[in-house]
Amino acid sequence: MFDAHVHLERLLDPTAAIARAREAGVRGFMMPSVDPESWSKQLAIGKANADVYIAWGLHPWYAAIRSDEERLLDLAALRAQCEKKRPIALGEMGLDHHPHFEKKTWVAQEKVFVAQLAMAHLLELPIILHVVRSHGSCLQILRDMGVPKRGGMVHGFSGSKESALEYVRLGLHVSFSGAVTKRQFKKAREAASTLPLSHLLIETDAPDQTPTGGSKEDNEPANLPLILNCIAELRGEDPLDVARETEQNARKLFQV
């Protein structure tokens, strides 16, 4: 199995969590970033673990709280970080239109997203997208600017199967996290059951989105089998086949 999206730097004990995940059958970890403050800790984790891969990026939550001047400095820092240590991908980036963000932040989020998408084109890197209640806007930007040559993924997907299929048509992979194990997330479960396996990924998004059956404490990558088994059941497929295919998809996408 390959955990396509996990914030190892936010775990209480990343080394122990990685060890438990390996025992559970996880053989690769994609660790995206959310802000410049996380980069040094992520770099240390990546250096200590050959199966941990790093993506640099600016999360829309972070972009929403920064001033215009700070956003420009953040983007310059991101480009410098990519030159200092070339990442496996760029992200996570995207749009978040959840009500806890005022609409006035949407323009700033879009500016930072568009700038990172342009950077991904320039550096020929795949992208890792965070998209919440904004799939229409995100898809339009991707149509206007194009998806980078290397493609990318939409992480923690919980939208409709129609949106998921549109991402696939654009050349992106769709990744499912703990939400898909919860019966109330009907759209995500329908999307996971109908998407082509060739464009499907699995993730924990640890320490967030603990799946049904996981610890009541913070989520961790050792919970990935719970997500895998749920998706296999929804699709009526052998978990071993889903594990093999999703790992191959991640390794091909990220070239690792």
N, C-alpha and C positions, 0 to 999 in steps of 0.2 A: 504494500500500500504506500501511497505518497500523499502526505498532508499538503495540499496545494495552497494553504493560507493559514499561517499560525504566527501569533505574536510572541515568540519565545522570550523576548527581552522583558515582557511584562509578567512572566511567571515568577513565582516566589523563588523557585530553585530550578532554573532551566536545565542544568546538567542532570538532575534526578528525573525531571520530566522527560527529557530526551531518552534517557536509559529505559524508563518504563514504556515509552512508545515503541522503542526498538523491540522490547520483549513482546509487545502486542502485535508486532509484524509491520510496523511503519519503517520504511527504508529510505525516505526522503522527506525533507521539510522545506517549504518555501516561506521565507520570512520577509514580509513586506514592511515598509516603514510608514510612519504617519507624520513625522516632523523631524527637523534637524537634530533635536535633542536625543533622539533614539539611535542615531547612526553609529555612534562610537560603541555603544553597548552591543548593538547588533553585529558590528564588525568583529568584536572580541568573540562572540558566540560562533560566528561563521569560521573564524580562524581555528577554533578549538574542535570543530566538528565538520568533517569532510562531506557529510550528507546533509548539511544545512546550507541553503542557497539564499542569497540576499537580493532584495529589490529596494531601490531607493525611491522615495516619493513624498508627496505632500497631500495628506488626507483632506477631503473637503471640510471636515469638522475643524481642522486646524486653519485652513484657508479662511473659513467664515469668521474667525475671531481676530484676524490680523488686519492691520491698517494697509492702505495701498502701498505705502513706502516699504513696510515690512514684507509684504508679499513679493515685491521686486527683489528685495535682498534674499528672501527664501529661495526664489527661483534661481538666482545667481549662485547661491550656495549649493543648490541641487546640481547644477551643471558642473560646478567645481568638484563636488563629491564624485560625480560620475567619471570625471577625468582622473581623479585620484585613485579610485577603485571602481573599475567598470562593473556594474551590477549584472545580474542575470536577467532582470526585467526592470521596468519603471512602474512604481505604484506603492501604496495604493492611491489612486487618483479618481476623480469623478464628481458626482453631484449628489447632494442629500437635501431633499425637499420635505423632510419630516417637519411637522408643526413646531418642534422645539427650536427650529431655526427661523428667524424672521425673514420674510421674503426679500428684504433689502440685502441679505447676504448672498442671494442666489447669483447675482451678477458677479460678485467677487469669486464665488466658487467656480463659476464658468470660466472666468479669465485664467485662473490657476490651472484648471483642467485643460483648457485649450493650449496653454503654454506647455504643459507637460506632454500632451499628445503630440504637439509639434516637435518637441525634444525627442520623443520616442521614434518619430519618423526619421529625424536627423541621425540619431545614434543607431537606428535599425535594431530596436529592442522591443520585445513584447510588452504589453501593458496589463496591469492588474487594476480592474475597475471596482469602485464602490458606488453602487447606484441604489438609492432609496427613494421611492415615490417620484421618480424623475426619469423613468425609462424612455418616455417620448422625447424629452429634451436631449438625453444622452444619445439616443439612436440618431437623432437629427444631426448632432454634432459629428458623430462618426460617419454619417453619410456625406456630410459636407467636406470633412477633412480627409476622410478615408481611414481605414484601419491600417496600422503599421504593417509592413511586409511580413514581420514575424508573428502577427496576430496578437492574441492575448486572452484574457479570461474575465468574466464577470463573477466576482466572488460573492459567496453567501446569498445566492439568488433566492428570492421569494416572490417573484412576480408571476405573470401569466405565462402559459405555454406559448402564446402568440409572440410575446416579447422575447422569450427565450429562443424561439425559432428564428426570429429576425436577427438576433445576435449571431446565431450560427450561420445564417445566410451571409452575414458580413465577414465571416471568417474567424469568429471568436469561439472560445470554449465557455461553458457555463458550469459553475461550481456550486455544490450544495453543502450546507453545513448543518448544525444541529436542529435548525428550524424544520427541516424536512422530516424529522422524526416525530413531530408534534401534529396531531390530527387536525388542529385548527388551521394549520397552514395548508389549506386545500390546494391553492394555486401552485405552490412550490412542489407539492407532492404530485400533482398532475403533470407539471413540467418535467420532473425527474423521471416519471414513468414513461414519457413519450419521446423525449429527445433522443437523437441518435447517440449510441454509446461512444462513437468515435469523437464526440465533442463534449463529453461529460467528465467532470472532475469532482473529487471529494475533498473536504477540508474540515477542520475543527473550528477555525477562527478563535482558538484558545487565546486568552482565558475567557472569552465571551461565548455566548450561544451553546451552553451545555446541552447535549442531546438527552432525550428521554432515556432513563436508565443509567445516566452518568451520575457522578458524585454531586451532592448538593453544594459542594465547595466549588471553587473556580474550575472551569473546564480545562482539559489538558489534552495533548495529542494522542495519548493512550486511548482516548475515547473514539478514535477514528473508526474502529470496527463496528461500533453501534450505528454510525451513519452509513457505512458500507452495507451492513446487513439490512438496514431499512430500505435503502434504494434497491438492493437486489430483490427484496420481497415485493416492493412496489412494481418492479419491472417483470417479475416472474422469471428471474434469471439466477444462475448459480453465483453465489458470492465470490467464489474464486475467479470466475470469469470477469466479474465487475472489478475486482481488485486488480487483476492483471491488466485489463484494458485501461482503467483510469490511471494506473501508474505509468503505463506506456504513453498515454496521452500527455501526462504532465512532463515526462522526460523529453518527449518529442517537442512539445511547446517551448520548454525552457532550455532545451539542448544541453541536458545534464545526464 
